[in-house]
Amino acid sequence: MKKKRRLLWQLYPSYLLITLISLVAVTIYATGSLREFYLDRIAGDLRARAYLLEKQILQFLGPLDTNIVDALCKELGKSSTTRITVILPSGTVIADSHDDPNRMDSHGLRPEVIQAKKGNVGKSIRFSTTLQQRMMYVAVPLSDHKRIVAVIRTSLPVTAIDEKLKSIETQIAFGGLLIALVAAGISLYVSRRISRPIEKMKEGAEHFARGDFLHRLPETDLEEIGGLADAMNQMAAQLDDRIKTIINQRNELEAVLSSMEEGVIAFDMDEQIISINQAAARIFESMPKDMLNRSIQEVIRNPELQQFVTQALSSTDNLEGDITLYREGERIIYLHSTSLRDSNSDQIGVLVVLNDVTRVRRLENIRRDFAANVSHEIKTPLTAIKGFVETLLYGSVKNPEEIERFHSIIEKHVNRLTAILEDLISLSRIEQDDEKKAIKLWKNPIKNVLQTAIGSCREQADLKEITIDYVCEENISALIDPPLLERALVNLLDNAIKYSEAESTIHVEAKQKNDEIILSVKDQGCGIGKEHLPRLFERFYRVDKARSRKLGGTGLGLAIVKHIAQAHEGRIHVESTPGKGSTFEIYLPSA
Ligand code: ADP
C-alpha cells in the first residue's frame, strides 16, 4: 500500500520551498543588480576622472615630457585612492601614480587599453599583479587633432566593493531568514487552517465507519469543506434513518420468525444456512447461532433433508415432503420449500419451512385404523347375527334346544353390538363435550365417587370372589364431573376384574401428591407386555383380541378412561408387569 502522508506535510513543505526559492532568487537578483549598479557608478567615476585629467596631461604630450606627466600623475594620485596611468599607443607606460613607469611592462595588450586605442572607453576588472588586488580599470583615449596620442587609464581596487557587497548580501540573507521564518509561521498557520477541517472530517468519517451516525462534523468557514461537511452530515443522518429502519424490519422479521411454531431455514446456493429460527434449531436439538453460516452437511446430519434441499435448490417449483427424525422416538417433519430470489428475480437460495406433523400423522393413522376397526367390529357380530337369523328363517334347525341356543348366540352378538355402539356414542359425546367445554366440573369429595364405582362393580367381583379394598385420604376433593369420573373408575375396575384370576385382590386408592390427586386401581391379573403400553389407550386396541371378546370387551374402555381424564385436565398412566398385575392411575389437578 502506498505510504500515506498527512495533508499538512504535503502543503507546508511546498509553501516553505516556494518561499525559500523566492527569497534566494530575490537575494541573488538584488545583490547582482546592486553589484552592477556599484560597478557602473565606479566606472562612471573613473571615466569622469580620466576626462578631468585629459587636458592637463595633453599639454605635456606634445612635445612629450614623460617626467612631468609622471610627476603630475603621482601628484594627482596622492590626493585620492585612484591610480592614474598614462600609456602611449605603443603600449609604453609613461606615467603611473603608484609605480615607476620604467619598471612597468608594455600595457598595449591590456583589454581596456585595446578598447581605448580604438577610440572607445575601455573597461576591465581583473587581478593586478602590480598591486596584488582586484582592480577596475577604465581607459579613455587622449586625442590630438583626431589622432590618439595616449591613453589615460584610471583604476580603483574593487576589493572594497566586494566587501561592501558581501556585507549587504549578509544583511539581505539575515532579512531573508527572518522573512523565511515569518513565512514558515504563516504557511504553517495556513496549512493547518486547510488541513484541520479535513482532519476533522476524517475523524467524523471514522465515526461513521464505526456506525456512530449520531456524530456530526463541525461547521467551518471554508466554503468547499463546509459544503462537504454538510453533505456528509446529511448522509450520516440518512444512513442512520435507513439503518434504523433496516434494524426495525430485521427485528420484526426475527420476532415473527422466532415466534413461529414452524421451523424456518434459509439456505444459500452453496447449501449454507443463512437464516434459521428457534423452532427449526429446536427440531435439530441445537441453537440458531451454532448453525448459522454453516453448511447443511456440517450441522444437519439427515440425508433426507440434505437431499430435499439439493433438489429444492435445483428446482424452480416449490417442493414438499415428509422426513423422519429419530430423536426421543420417531418424529415426522413435513417440509415445504420456496425459492429465494433477489430483486432481479435471480435465485439466491431456498427457504424451507419445517412442520412437526408427528401428532397429525399419528392422528391420521389412528383415524384410519379407527374407521377400519369400527367397520370390522360392527361387521363381525352383524355377519354372525345374519347367519344365525337366516339359518333360523329358512327352517333348517328344528330342534327347540338348538333354536334356543341360536337365540342366545344372536342375543350375545346384539348385546355386543349394543355395547360397542354405546361405548362409541359415549366416547364421541365426551370428546364433543370436551371440545365445546361443555363438561361442567365442580368441587366434589373423591371418596363418594370411589365408593359408588366400587359399589357398581361389587357384584361382578363377587362372582370371581375378588376382593376390592380401598384407601382414600380423608377430605380430598377435586373439580370433577362425578358420573363421568365414576364411569372411568368403573371401566378400570371392570378391566381389573376381567383380567384377574379368581380370588385375587384389587387395591383402589385415592391420595394427594403435591398439587395432584392420584386415583389408582391395582390388580394382580395377567399384566400387559411393555410393547403394548404406548398404544393401550387407542380405540379398539386390545392385547389379546380373542380373550377381550370372550370377556365381552369392546376395546373402547381405556380410550373412554383417557378422554374422561383429559376432560378433567388430567392424564392417565399405566404400569404393568406381565404375570404380576397392572396399576392404572388417573392424575387430576387438586381443587
Ligand atoms: P376391553 O374392552 O377389551 O377391555 P379396554 O380398552 O378396556 O378394552 O382395554 C384394552 C386392552 O387392554 C384389553 O383388551 C386388555 O388386553 C388390556 N387391559 C386393560 N386392562 C387390563 C388389566 N387390568 N390387566 C390386563 N390387561 C388389561
Residues whose N, C-alpha, C, O or C-beta is under 5 A from the ligand:
A	BS01	ADP	N495 A496 Y499 G525 G527 I528 L536 Y541 R542 V543 D544 S548 G553 T554 G555 L556 G557 L558 A559 S582
